[in-house]
Amino acid sequence: MQPIMPDQSTVSVLDGSIMDMSAVVLPTAAVRVHPPVRTISRAAARRIAVAAQGLHRAKPFDSPPATRAQVVKAATGQGLLQIDSVNVLARAHYLPVYSRLGVYPTEFIDEAAWPAGRRRRSLVEGWAHEASLVPLDVYRLLWWRRRDHALGRWGSSTRLADEHPDFVDDVFRIIAGEGPISAGQVEKLLARGRGEGGWWGWSATKTACEVLFAAGRIATAHRRSFERYYDITERVIPAEVLAGTLPAESDAKRQLVEIAARKHGIGTAADLADYFRLKTSETLAALDELIEQGVVQPVSVPGWKNTGYLHTRAKVPRSVDGAALLCPFDPLIWFRRRTERIFDFHYRIEIYTPSDKRVHGYYVFPLLVGDSLVGRFDLKADRAAGDLLVQSAWLEPSQHPGDVADNADRELRRMADWLGLDRVVVRPRGDLAQRLAGLRPQPRAAPIPY
């Protein structure tokens, strides 16, 4: 668990150890109101947002694969990479790095997050935006969230710890003795040890592991077929990250808001709060201090109902010429209200929508060209056939179909190369499909169902 700061009140947590309580959230003084100091045009705000995410420069099609150092820098510099189990195209944590760098070996991400042997870990799993890979310094800043989970502030899953604390402790002891170990392997050991009539089960065992993980008592040592293998935190997280005095909760949150402001370039308090899933009130308090420190400045943007906050080191390019396909979990577009406000682009992920009610498709990638989102493409990798399937292709209003199709074709070919697929196959669905399919010969085959 986290080291204890001296001379502070403490509280016992799940395993009976002592957790620092010095930074429990208390009512704060009213946040000062800072009037906007300048006006930023809507077009400039779009360019700032794109540049802050490193998507403003064109990637030469024939550029060599990114190096390990470039990949690690891009991954850690993002502040977090969201993890998701959907693998219809590629894992979510690989895709933002690809959108920014182009072709790169995905094992560079794997080795940074789940290294073998003595290789240094530079990313670690934790709860950030959602389940995420975060740099070590961000993991340290999120200590208060692990404390909150340890204190039972995690919703329905904490009922397991409340109602069956011995079971959670049993799971922890097995992981401490046997780790790295999967939840399934823990369940088998529990069943062997308890015999008939014991209280356990896959869902309970998995939940116990999640409770321990969220509280910071265990961590993900590695993954196999994307299944987590847990070990106690001290054997996963580098000792220097766990050592020493932790920042006060308000300081940690202020640093997280600064990261969010830097990666947004410009955004409202609600935008910045969403990056690490902070409360808007906490974010406003942090912004108050960052304004005083000259790190951000309040601005107005025509059409925005709320004050914008501009990072003072944000790039304000006169033009942007990058292009990229963005996965549903890309930081530029994951907060849908901001996406609609900045890009006039209404976007909802339809994975959980029944297939007959989907508007654009199952796993839809918006296409960014310059500072505009110009089209949408429902993508799937048919690895057995070696095809990148474009299940549907859609043009955004007021966009030129020829230009969008040309840009999409180039980015789809680049993506197919990265994924090791031989062809781009366009299915006849969507108002851009025919134009896109006309750029390359298409095999005569039936659509592949999800």
C-alpha positions as CSV (number, residue, x, y, z in Angstrom):
1,M,0.0,0.0,0.0
2,Q,1.0,3.6,0.0
3,P,3.6,4.9,2.4
4,I,2.3,6.8,5.4
5,M,2.8,10.5,5.8
6,P,3.9,11.3,9.4
7,D,1.8,13.0,12.1
8,Q,-1.5,12.5,10.4
9,S,-4.8,10.9,11.4
10,T,-5.2,7.4,9.8
11,V,-7.8,4.8,9.2
12,S,-7.7,1.0,8.9
13,V,-8.4,-0.4,5.5
14,L,-9.4,-3.8,4.1
15,D,-6.3,-5.7,5.2
16,G,-6.0,-4.1,8.6
17,S,-3.2,-1.9,7.5
18,I,-3.1,1.9,8.1
19,M,-3.9,4.3,5.3
20,D,-3.2,8.1,5.4
21,M,-6.3,10.2,5.8
22,S,-4.6,13.6,5.6
23,A,-6.1,14.5,2.3
24,V,-9.7,13.4,2.7
25,V,-11.8,15.9,0.7
26,L,-13.3,18.5,2.9
27,P,-15.6,21.4,2.0
28,T,-13.5,24.0,0.2
29,A,-13.6,27.8,0.0
30,A,-15.5,29.3,-2.8
31,V,-13.6,29.3,-6.1
32,R,-12.7,32.8,-7.3
33,V,-14.3,33.9,-10.6
34,H,-11.7,34.9,-13.2
35,P,-13.2,36.8,-16.2
36,P,-11.9,35.7,-19.6
37,V,-8.8,37.7,-20.6
38,R,-9.1,37.1,-24.3
39,T,-11.3,35.6,-27.0
40,I,-10.3,32.6,-29.0
41,S,-12.1,32.0,-32.3
42,R,-13.9,28.6,-32.8
43,A,-11.5,27.8,-35.6
44,A,-8.5,28.5,-33.5
45,A,-9.9,26.5,-30.6
46,R,-10.2,23.5,-33.0
47,R,-6.6,23.9,-34.1
48,I,-5.4,24.2,-30.5
49,A,-7.2,21.0,-29.6
50,V,-5.8,19.1,-32.5
51,A,-2.2,20.3,-31.9
52,A,-2.4,19.6,-28.1
53,Q,-3.0,16.0,-29.0
54,G,-0.1,15.8,-31.5
55,L,-2.4,15.3,-34.5
56,H,-1.6,18.5,-36.4
57,R,1.2,17.3,-38.6
58,A,0.9,15.1,-41.7
59,K,2.7,11.7,-41.5
60,P,4.6,10.7,-44.6
61,F,3.2,7.5,-46.0
62,D,6.6,6.0,-46.5
63,S,8.1,7.0,-43.2
64,P,9.9,4.1,-41.3
65,P,8.2,2.6,-38.2
66,A,8.4,4.6,-35.1
67,T,11.2,3.7,-32.7
68,R,10.8,2.3,-29.2
69,A,11.8,5.7,-27.7
70,Q,9.2,7.5,-29.9
71,V,6.5,5.0,-28.9
72,V,7.2,5.2,-25.2
73,K,7.4,9.0,-25.3
74,A,4.0,9.2,-27.1
75,A,2.4,6.7,-24.7
76,T,3.6,8.3,-21.5
77,G,3.2,11.8,-22.8
78,Q,-0.5,11.2,-23.3
79,G,-1.0,10.9,-19.6
80,L,-3.1,7.8,-20.0
81,L,-4.2,5.2,-22.6
82,Q,-7.6,3.8,-22.1
83,I,-7.9,0.0,-22.0
84,D,-10.9,-1.8,-23.5
85,S,-11.6,-5.4,-24.2
86,V,-13.0,-4.9,-27.7
87,N,-10.6,-6.4,-30.2
88,V,-12.6,-6.1,-33.4
89,L,-9.7,-4.2,-35.0
90,A,-6.9,-3.7,-32.5
91,R,-6.8,-3.2,-28.7
92,A,-7.8,0.3,-27.7
93,H,-4.5,1.2,-26.0
94,Y,-2.6,0.7,-29.2
95,L,-4.7,2.9,-31.4
96,P,-4.1,6.5,-30.1
97,V,-0.3,6.0,-30.4
98,Y,-0.8,4.7,-34.0
99,S,-3.0,7.7,-34.9
100,R,-0.2,10.0,-33.8
101,L,2.9,8.1,-35.0
102,G,1.8,5.9,-37.8
103,V,3.2,2.4,-38.1
104,Y,5.0,1.0,-35.1
105,P,5.5,-2.4,-33.4
106,T,2.8,-2.9,-30.7
107,E,5.2,-4.9,-28.6
108,F,6.8,-1.6,-27.6
109,I,3.6,-0.8,-25.7
110,D,3.4,-4.3,-24.3
111,E,7.0,-4.2,-23.1
112,A,6.5,-0.7,-21.5
113,A,3.4,-1.9,-19.6
114,W,4.1,-5.6,-18.9
115,P,7.8,-6.1,-19.2
116,A,9.6,-9.4,-18.8
117,G,12.8,-9.9,-16.9
118,R,14.6,-6.8,-15.8
119,R,13.3,-4.4,-18.4
120,R,12.0,-1.2,-16.7
121,R,8.3,-0.6,-16.5
122,S,7.2,2.8,-17.7
123,L,3.4,2.2,-17.9
124,V,1.2,0.6,-15.2
125,E,-2.5,-0.2,-15.1
126,G,-4.8,1.8,-13.0
127,W,-8.2,3.6,-12.8
128,A,-7.7,6.9,-14.5
129,H,-10.2,8.0,-17.2
130,E,-11.5,4.4,-17.1
131,A,-9.3,1.3,-16.8
132,S,-6.1,2.7,-18.3
133,L,-2.4,2.4,-18.7
134,V,-0.7,5.4,-17.0
135,P,2.9,6.6,-16.6
136,L,4.4,5.9,-13.2
137,D,4.2,9.6,-12.1
138,V,0.5,9.6,-12.9
139,Y,0.0,6.4,-10.9
140,R,1.6,8.1,-8.0
141,L,-0.7,11.1,-8.3
142,L,-3.8,8.8,-8.3
143,W,-3.0,7.5,-4.8
144,W,-6.2,9.2,-3.3
145,R,-8.4,7.2,-5.7
146,R,-6.9,4.0,-4.5
147,R,-7.5,5.2,-1.0
148,D,-11.1,5.9,-1.8
149,H,-11.6,2.4,-3.2
150,A,-9.9,1.0,-0.1
151,L,-12.4,2.9,2.1
152,G,-15.4,1.4,0.2
153,R,-16.2,4.3,-2.1
154,W,-16.6,2.2,-5.2
155,G,-20.3,1.4,-5.5
156,S,-21.8,-2.0,-5.6
157,S,-18.6,-4.1,-5.9
158,T,-17.5,-3.0,-2.4
159,R,-20.4,-5.0,-1.0
160,L,-18.3,-8.1,-1.4
161,A,-15.7,-6.7,0.9
162,D,-18.3,-5.6,3.4
163,E,-20.3,-8.8,3.4
164,H,-17.4,-11.3,2.9
165,P,-14.2,-9.7,4.1
166,D,-12.6,-13.0,4.8
167,F,-13.1,-14.0,1.2
168,V,-11.3,-10.9,0.0
169,D,-8.5,-11.6,2.4
170,D,-8.3,-15.2,1.2
171,V,-7.9,-14.0,-2.4
172,F,-5.2,-11.6,-1.4
173,R,-3.3,-14.3,0.5
174,I,-3.4,-16.6,-2.6
175,I,-2.1,-13.8,-4.8
176,A,0.6,-12.9,-2.4
177,G,1.7,-16.5,-2.2
178,E,1.3,-17.6,-5.8
179,G,1.4,-14.4,-8.0
180,P,1.5,-13.5,-10.8
181,I,-1.8,-15.4,-11.0
182,S,-5.1,-14.9,-12.9
183,A,-8.5,-14.7,-11.3
184,G,-9.4,-18.1,-12.8
185,Q,-6.3,-19.7,-11.2
186,V,-7.2,-18.1,-7.9
187,E,-10.7,-19.5,-8.1
188,K,-9.3,-23.0,-8.7
189,L,-7.0,-22.7,-5.6
190,L,-9.9,-21.5,-3.5
191,A,-12.1,-24.4,-4.6
192,R,-9.3,-26.9,-3.8
193,G,-8.8,-25.4,-0.4
194,R,-12.4,-25.1,0.7
195,G,-14.0,-28.3,-0.5
196,E,-17.7,-28.7,-0.7
197,G,-20.0,-25.9,0.5
198,G,-17.3,-23.2,0.3
199,W,-18.4,-19.6,-0.6
200,W,-16.7,-18.7,-3.9
201,G,-17.4,-18.5,-7.6
202,W,-15.9,-17.0,-10.7
203,S,-17.8,-13.7,-10.4
204,A,-17.0,-13.4,-6.7
205,T,-13.4,-14.2,-7.2
206,K,-13.1,-11.8,-10.1
207,T,-14.8,-9.1,-8.1
208,A,-12.5,-9.6,-5.1
209,C,-9.5,-9.2,-7.5
210,E,-11.0,-6.0,-8.8
211,V,-11.6,-4.7,-5.3
212,L,-8.0,-5.4,-4.3
213,F,-6.7,-3.9,-7.6
214,A,-8.7,-0.7,-7.3
215,A,-7.5,-0.3,-3.7
216,G,-3.9,-0.7,-4.8
217,R,-3.2,-3.8,-2.8
218,I,-2.5,-5.8,-6.0
219,A,-1.4,-4.7,-9.5
220,T,-1.3,-6.2,-13.0
221,A,2.1,-7.9,-13.5
222,H,1.3,-9.0,-17.0
223,R,-1.4,-10.1,-19.4
224,R,-1.8,-13.3,-21.3
225,S,-4.4,-13.4,-24.1
226,F,-5.4,-10.1,-22.5
227,E,-6.3,-11.7,-19.2
228,R,-4.8,-10.0,-16.2
229,Y,-2.2,-11.8,-14.0
230,Y,-2.1,-10.2,-10.6
231,D,0.6,-9.8,-8.0
232,I,1.0,-7.8,-4.9
233,T,1.8,-4.1,-5.7
234,E,5.2,-4.1,-4.2
235,R,6.4,-6.7,-6.7
236,V,5.0,-4.8,-9.7
237,I,5.4,-1.1,-9.1
238,P,9.0,0.1,-8.9
239,A,10.0,0.8,-5.3
240,E,10.9,4.5,-6.0
241,V,7.3,5.1,-7.0
242,L,5.9,3.7,-3.8
243,A,8.6,5.3,-1.5
244,G,8.6,8.7,0.1
245,T,5.9,11.1,1.0
246,L,2.9,11.4,-1.3
247,P,1.7,14.7,-2.5
248,A,-1.3,16.2,-0.7
249,E,-4.6,15.3,-2.4
250,S,-5.2,18.8,-3.6
251,D,-1.7,19.0,-5.0
252,A,-2.1,15.7,-6.8
253,K,-5.4,16.8,-8.3
254,R,-4.0,20.1,-9.4
255,Q,-1.2,18.3,-11.2
256,L,-3.7,16.0,-12.9
257,V,-5.7,19.0,-14.0
258,E,-2.5,20.6,-15.4
259,I,-1.9,17.4,-17.5
260,A,-5.5,17.5,-18.7
261,A,-5.2,21.2,-19.6
262,R,-1.9,20.5,-21.5
263,K,-3.4,17.6,-23.5
264,H,-6.6,19.6,-24.2
265,G,-4.8,22.8,-25.1
266,I,-8.2,24.5,-24.5
267,G,-11.3,23.2,-22.8
268,T,-14.0,23.9,-20.2
269,A,-13.7,22.8,-16.6
270,A,-16.0,19.9,-17.4
271,D,-13.7,18.9,-20.4
272,L,-10.7,18.9,-18.1
273,A,-12.4,17.1,-15.3
274,D,-13.3,14.2,-17.7
275,Y,-9.7,13.4,-18.6
276,F,-9.0,11.8,-15.2
277,R,-12.7,11.6,-14.1
278,L,-12.4,14.3,-11.4
279,K,-15.3,16.3,-10.0
280,T,-15.9,19.6,-11.8
281,S,-15.8,21.4,-8.4
282,E,-12.3,19.9,-7.7
283,T,-11.2,20.9,-11.2
284,L,-12.4,24.4,-10.7
285,A,-10.5,24.7,-7.5
286,A,-7.4,23.4,-9.2
287,L,-7.8,25.8,-12.1
288,D,-8.1,28.7,-9.6
289,E,-4.5,27.8,-8.5
290,L,-3.2,27.2,-12.0
291,I,-4.5,30.6,-13.1
292,E,-2.7,32.2,-10.2
293,Q,0.5,30.3,-11.1
294,G,0.2,31.5,-14.8
295,V,-0.2,27.9,-16.1
296,V,-3.7,28.4,-17.6
297,Q,-5.7,31.5,-18.5
298,P,-9.5,31.8,-18.8
299,V,-10.7,32.6,-22.3
300,S,-14.0,32.9,-24.1
301,V,-14.9,31.0,-27.3
302,P,-17.9,32.2,-29.3
303,G,-20.7,29.6,-28.9
304,W,-19.3,28.1,-25.8
305,K,-21.7,28.5,-22.8
306,N,-18.9,28.1,-20.3
307,T,-15.5,29.7,-19.8
308,G,-12.7,28.0,-21.6
309,Y,-9.2,27.5,-20.1
310,L,-6.2,27.8,-22.4
311,H,-2.9,26.2,-21.3
312,T,-0.3,29.0,-21.6
313,R,2.1,26.7,-23.4
314,A,-0.5,25.5,-25.9
315,K,0.4,25.7,-29.6
316,V,-1.9,28.0,-31.6
317,P,-1.0,26.9,-35.1
318,R,-2.2,29.0,-38.1
319,S,-3.1,25.8,-39.9
320,V,-3.0,22.0,-39.3
321,D,-2.4,19.4,-42.0
322,G,-2.5,16.0,-40.2
323,A,-4.9,13.2,-40.9
324,A,-5.8,10.2,-38.8
325,L,-8.5,7.6,-38.1
326,L,-9.5,7.9,-34.4
327,C,-10.7,5.0,-32.4
328,P,-13.8,5.5,-30.1
329,F,-11.5,5.7,-27.1
330,D,-9.2,8.4,-28.5
331,P,-8.6,11.3,-26.1
332,L,-9.5,13.9,-28.7
333,I,-13.0,12.6,-29.0
334,W,-13.8,10.5,-26.0
335,F,-15.7,13.3,-24.2
336,R,-18.7,13.4,-26.6
337,R,-20.0,16.8,-25.5
338,R,-16.6,18.4,-26.2
339,T,-16.4,16.7,-29.6
340,E,-19.8,18.1,-30.5
341,R,-19.0,21.6,-29.2
342,I,-15.6,21.9,-30.9
343,F,-16.1,19.8,-34.1
344,D,-19.8,20.1,-34.6
345,F,-19.7,16.3,-34.7
346,H,-22.4,14.2,-32.9
347,Y,-20.7,10.9,-32.0
348,R,-21.9,7.9,-30.0
349,I,-20.3,4.5,-29.8
350,E,-22.8,1.8,-30.9
351,I,-21.1,-1.3,-29.6
352,Y,-24.0,-1.9,-27.1
353,T,-26.7,-0.9,-29.5
354,P,-28.7,-3.8,-31.2
355,S,-27.4,-4.3,-34.7
356,D,-30.7,-3.4,-36.4
357,K,-30.7,0.0,-34.5
358,R,-27.1,1.1,-35.3
359,V,-26.8,4.2,-37.3
360,H,-23.2,4.1,-38.5
361,G,-21.9,0.7,-37.3
362,Y,-20.3,-1.3,-34.5
363,Y,-16.8,0.1,-34.1
364,V,-16.8,3.5,-35.9
365,F,-13.7,5.5,-36.5
366,P,-14.1,9.3,-37.2
367,L,-11.6,10.5,-39.8
368,L,-9.7,13.7,-38.8
369,V,-8.4,15.8,-41.7
370,G,-6.8,19.0,-40.7
371,D,-9.0,20.4,-38.0
372,S,-12.3,18.7,-39.2
373,L,-13.9,15.4,-38.6
374,V,-14.9,14.6,-42.2
375,G,-16.2,11.0,-42.2
376,R,-17.0,7.8,-40.3
377,F,-15.8,4.3,-41.0
378,D,-17.0,1.1,-39.3
379,L,-13.8,-1.0,-39.3
380,K,-13.1,-4.7,-38.6
381,A,-9.9,-6.8,-39.1
382,D,-10.6,-10.1,-40.7
383,R,-7.3,-11.6,-39.8
384,A,-8.0,-15.0,-41.3
385,A,-8.6,-13.5,-44.7
386,G,-6.0,-10.8,-44.4
387,D,-8.6,-8.0,-44.9
388,L,-9.3,-4.7,-43.3
389,L,-13.0,-4.5,-43.7
390,V,-14.8,-1.2,-44.1
391,Q,-18.2,-2.3,-43.0
392,S,-19.7,1.1,-43.7
393,A,-18.4,4.5,-44.9
394,W,-20.1,7.8,-44.2
395,L,-19.5,11.3,-45.4
396,E,-20.0,14.3,-43.0
397,P,-22.3,17.1,-44.2
398,S,-20.7,19.9,-46.3
399,Q,-17.6,17.7,-47.0
400,H,-16.3,17.0,-50.5
401,P,-16.8,13.2,-51.2
402,G,-13.7,13.0,-53.5
403,D,-11.4,14.6,-51.0
404,V,-12.7,12.6,-48.1
405,A,-12.5,9.3,-50.0
406,D,-8.9,10.1,-51.1
407,N,-7.8,10.8,-47.5
408,A,-9.7,7.8,-46.1
409,D,-8.2,5.5,-48.7
410,R,-4.7,6.6,-47.8
411,E,-5.3,6.2,-44.0
412,L,-7.0,2.9,-44.5
413,R,-4.0,1.6,-46.5
414,R,-1.7,2.8,-43.8
415,M,-3.7,1.1,-41.1
416,A,-3.8,-2.2,-43.1
417,D,-0.1,-2.1,-43.4
418,W,0.3,-1.6,-39.6
419,L,-2.1,-4.5,-38.8
420,G,-0.3,-6.8,-41.3
421,L,-3.4,-7.1,-43.5
422,D,-3.2,-7.4,-47.3
423,R,-6.3,-5.7,-48.6
424,V,-8.8,-3.0,-47.8
425,V,-12.3,-4.3,-48.5
426,V,-15.2,-1.8,-48.7
427,R,-18.7,-3.1,-48.1
428,P,-21.6,-1.4,-49.8
429,R,-23.1,0.5,-46.8
430,G,-23.0,4.2,-46.2
431,D,-23.1,7.2,-48.5
432,L,-19.3,7.2,-49.1
433,A,-18.9,3.5,-49.7
434,Q,-19.3,3.5,-53.4
435,R,-16.9,6.4,-53.9
436,L,-14.4,4.7,-51.6
437,A,-14.7,1.3,-53.2
438,G,-14.2,2.8,-56.6
439,L,-10.6,3.7,-55.6
440,R,-9.6,0.1,-55.6
441,P,-10.8,-3.3,-56.9
442,Q,-13.1,-5.0,-54.4
443,P,-13.4,-8.8,-54.0
444,R,-16.9,-10.3,-54.4
445,A,-17.7,-11.6,-51.0
446,A,-20.5,-11.6,-48.5
447,P,-20.3,-9.3,-45.5
448,I,-18.8,-10.9,-42.5
449,P,-21.1,-10.7,-39.4
450,Y,-19.9,-9.5,-36.0
